[in-house]
Amino acid sequence: MEIELRHIHKYFGPVHANDDITLTIPSGSIQGLLGENGAGKSTLMKILSGYLRPDAGEIRINGSPIEMHSPADAIRFGIGMLHQDPMDFPPMRVLDNFMVGYPEGLLLPREEARQALLDLSAQFGFSLDPDAYVESLTVGERQQLEIVRLLWLGAQVLIFDEPTTGISAQQKEKLFAALHRLADEGKTIIFVTHKLEEVEILCDQVAVLRAGKLVGEAKPPYDLDALVEMMFGKVVTKGERVSAPLGKPVLQLKNLAVESHRIRIAGVNLEVREGEVIGLAGMEGSGQRQLLRACAGLIRPVEGEIWVDGHNLTGKPYHDFMRHGVAYVPAARLEEGLVPNLTLLEHMILADEQRGLIIDRQAALDLTKERIKTFNIRGRPHSTIESLSGGNQQRALLALLRPGLRLLLMEHPTRGLDMESAIWVWQTLKRRCREEKTAIFFMSSDLEEILHYSDRILVFFSGQVSEPIPATETDIEQLGQLIGGRGFNTPEEATP
């Protein structure tokens, strides 16, 4: 199915999000779409998938113009989109979410849907339990559910908006193999990303957006430096590894055990010092998230103790951890970190420490403007949080963090961020380590990020936790083997 976007324009108030974009995507190809955060990638794809209507321009399928008013219309035309943030219903079961969007008036036996879910999951190498509740799934698993749902609904054009940010390296390999197979079957794949290595491995051609405009297209072999310059208008590099001087212990875990309905980790002993960055690596669902959430008081450990700055906070609620300088940044931005329909200004008011009974709105407005400038958020104080791009939502989430934190716990801190934004985020975080002596404990599916920014690394595998590994003494290959279970000791020996 060939897709043509012709002279597409889209405005959000004074912002020209898509500026006269014309792009042709051949049938059976994997089309990459690159661009910095806020470049207009997601807006263009939301127009193609029926979530937004263009202010000008047209969409053609196989040469014929079409008009869409909703995502349901798009699905009827064979176009489906996987969004950065999962579009599902967490209180419902996996099978019920899988069946959402089935044409009205037709009866479908649940057992037939169950079998289709299991078959598609097996084809992609996913492990989705039809009877599990969606709220119990990881972000990566919820993305997987949406992929198989769109395929089951008959999508011939599949749009993937930053699909690899919540999945492990092994899951990404399986996903890429599946995308190649789907393209070979004649399906058209549009892959929105900011990761150059993914374009190089996966895509048959790539288009680059900057500030709402289509600034260039390319085919393999790709000149990655040229693509970076098209994205940002300049050369961008990570720079040298920077570590902060280590101070006294901030976090101490003593024989800690945490469990969920899916996994248990036990016997964790760890000391995190002022200025130190600890990275957690492992396949999605291997226990990293449970450990982080226990260290924030969001879940209770079943054994052991958690000490922050010499205070035993075991079993205490999150607010007690907050009072001792602990903050948590979740991966699910719009569900746990931010509040849909509230503005940036209202978020700043909620996050800032209140003094007295009356809110000083002018002071809050001044603070919001300052944070927007400091964190380079492409929005205004009265912009609602869901009107921002995914990358700008992540910047807003980081802008809400109070100064003077003792311990910062983070799930996928650069999820959905382009290269320049990710570098800027880590420069900001490292500055906290140096100047405020903040300790950082984070998980990521990006092994390069973990290696470059961590001082020490813990690897998780099936409930086991490795000894802390100095980041300068390992590499991606060794970490990949540990993540896959090779080189692990017995559970009794594998605790730090």
Beta strands, then each sheet from edge to edge (+ up, - down):
strand 1: 3-12
strand 2: 15-25
strand 3: 30-35
strand 4: 56-61
strand 5: 64-66
strand 6: 79-82
strand 7: 157-161
strand 8: 188-193
strand 9: 205-210
strand 10: 213-218
strand 11: 249-259
strand 12: 264-273
strand 13: 277-282
strand 14: 303-308
strand 15: 311-312
strand 16: 326-329
strand 17: 407-411
strand 18: 439-443
strand 19: 456-461
strand 20: 464-465
strand 21: 469-470
sheet 1: 2+ 1- 4+ 5-
sheet 2: 6+ 7+ 8+ 3+ 9+ 10-
sheet 3: 12+ 11- 14+ 15-
sheet 4: 16+ 17+ 18+ 13+ 19+ 20-
sheet 5: 16+ 17+ 18+ 13+ 19+ 21-
end
